[in-house]
Amino acid sequence: MRIPRISIQIIPLLAACVIQFSASAQRYEVGDIVENFTLVNRANGEEVSLYDMEGKIVFLEWFAYWCPFCQAAAGDIGPGIVDYYATRGGNPNNLEVMHVSLNLQGGAETQTQNFVNFFNLGLVLNDFDRAVASRFQPSNQPIFAIINGVANSSSHQQWELLYSETGYQSLSAPIETFRSVIDSVGAAAGDAPTITVQPASQTVESGTELSLSVTFVSDSETTFQWRRDGEDIAGATSNPYVLPNAQAANAGEYTVAVTNASGTTLSEAATIDLILGFTDSLIAQGVPADQRGFDDDPDRDGIINAYEFLSRSNANDPSSGAPPAVFTQTIDGDAYLMFSFYVDPSIQSIVPRVQFSVTPAFTTDFLSPMLEEETTVDGLTRFTFRSTTRLQDASQFARLQMSVN
């Protein structure tokens, strides 16, 4: 029986060893996203997929053991790429470089293993029918492809083909060319900001300060843009956002766009309601300008403007509202001095404080107050306090002290 001879002619002037083939699959171009593929690890027969290499820069190198250009490439790529990046902990952005050899020659295990051992190849996959190789180059070997497997890279899309070439000796500086491509891959940009505390809805008095803030986590420098009713607020680019003199026109739904290098996170909406502030309320009630002081009593009903505002009564109408009430109450057989008053809970600019004392001047001998009851009446909150000291023969006095917040 005559055994046919196969003659392979190697032409030194060529840069690649020639094997002709035909392929129907469309070839990848640089910039394309490489689809996942699975090949067999020739060392153990297990399947290995491209996407198993996520997070790394993947350097693919197809070879056939008998190809002199493959031998030349393997001899340079071992020290120039594999060892080079291993000793440096990856590319300049600390991204691991994964070198994968792909064997194109089937049926020659001994010769191929000698090639693998001689060049100390690491992971070697079998691509005998060139099912994967044909997607990168139409023929010949060695074939090189560099793919970015890093998600959220600052420079490239994940699984983007960065480089593809056939041949080796035709490259004037192949190792430098490969390194240039590998070094261009930027690290993962990280995550967009995470908002941990959303802006708070609030009721604000006209003429007072509106302050909105957001708490967030970000792994890079962050910028802010506050919006009202979906529209950017000019100059509102700080956190917190402070409006020192809020007016009715500032009511609305507020959000903030928090942005870093990785993206933008939009906060939930905070509803800002505006009510009349102290001065605006007195103006609306027709109180003369010279009677709009904190302690003034324009309607002469014995209730100063501060409490009229706090309890939402009309400072210019003596029939409106009622002063705080002082009375006694027996609790468990003991008499105590009681003090009750009303406040609008949305008012934050005036802070009420109950004081008890044994002297009418309230200069010394203060007694501790205790909240006895808190109820809601027609949208107002009624607070009732009592002295913690029982009424004895000595008199006790109570008053409501109000201060500007």
Sequence and secondary structure as in RCSB ss.txt:
>XXXX:A:sequence
MRIPRISIQIIPLLAACVIQFSASAQRYEVGDIVENFTLVNRANGEEVSLYDMEGKIVFLEWFAYWCPFCQAAAG
DIGPGIVDYYATRGGNPNNLEVMHVSLNLQGGAETQTQNFVNFFNLGLVLNDFDRAVASRFQPSNQPIFAIINGV
ANSSSHQQWELLYSETGYQSLSAPIETFRSVIDSVGAAAGDAPTITVQPASQTVESGTELSLSVTFVSDSETTFQ
WRRDGEDIAGATSNPYVLPNAQAANAGEYTVAVTNASGTTLSEAATIDLILGFTDSLIAQGVPADQRGFDDDPDR
DGIINAYEFLSRSNANDPSSGAPPAVFTQTIDGDAYLMFSFYVDPSIQSIVPRVQFSVTPAFTTDFLSPMLEEET
TVDGLTRFTFRSTTRLQDASQFARLQMSVN
>XXXX:A:secstr
           TTSSSB       S    TT B    EEEETTT  EEEGGGGTTSEEEEEEE TT HHHHHHHH
HHIIIIIIHHHHHTSSTT   EEEEEEE   S HHHHHHHHHHTT  EEEE TT TTGGGT SS B EEEEEE  
TTBSSS TTEEEEEEE STT SSHHHHHHHHHHT   B     EEEE    EEEETTS EEE  EEE SS  EEE
EEETTEE TT  SSSEEESS  GGG EEEEEEEEETTEEEE   EEEEEE  HHHHHHHTT  GGG STT  TT 
SS  HHHHHHTT  TT TTS    EEEEEEETTEEEEEEEEEE TT  SEEEEEEEESSTT SS EE EEEEEEE
EETTEEEEEEEESS   SS  EEEEEEEE 
